[in-house]
């Protein structure tokens, strides 16, 4: 089983990003994703900066480096940026929008199919594999049974399975909107947001009237209130045919998260007390906390 570090989903400063990846270079990771997936206005690092960082990380870690693209394109300028990203000439790309799939397919370039592509069955996977998809990140709401069924469907179709990368830790990206919810929370228009999302290192928590975490607002992205944590479900994940575990970056404590998953993949027992939610994996409401979901 491989461990991957997903792209940073929040808006961090240039200094914070560089310090974070300097620390991550010392971690037991086989795949590292770089780039901006949420908002084109977040420009702490340019494409040239991301590529330069990738070169440094490749030397320091030996990990596979992947560039992730936006999940929601809203302007011609964003399409132009996406084209440059797809034509970077150095790194494989994670396509999070069908526009990226088209650009990559036209150029005959292999790619990673991100969870935002919403691929739920073998026929959809087969179609995109003919376009160059080599790795599939299932939508975050997929259950373990759905993932396993999809792979069995591929077998029945006589199609070789792609690599399967599962989102196993972090706030789940649930939806994208043309509106910026973080700007709205500060009564700012999206066009004059003042990049206010940079004030929230791990997004803006949205609580119920009872004070229970409900969602996390992250620009145009709505995320789960609780962080997903499938550490305790490791054995079942292996049985379902998953190849890579994706850990989504957080502002603090990421080294401890990586160490916990690394220990379990090496044969250690998952801790009894594991926090977070895991309902989706069990085919139940995603907000169910670990221990609440029925096996």
Secondary structure, DSSP 8 states (H G I E B T S, - for coil): -EEEE----S---HHHHHHHHHHHTTS--SEEEES--S-TT--SS-HHHHHHHHHHHHHHH--EEEEE--S---SHHHHHHHHHHHT-SSSEEEE-SHHHHHHHHHTT--EEE-GGG---SHHHHHHHHTTTEEEEE--TT--HHHHHHHHHHHHHHT----EEEEEEEEEEEEEE-SS-HHHHHTT--GGG-TTGGGG-TT-EEEE-TTS-EEEEEETTEEEEEEEEE-GGGHHHHHHTT--EEEE---SS-HHHHHHHHHHHHTT----SS--SB-TGGGTS-TT-BTTTS--
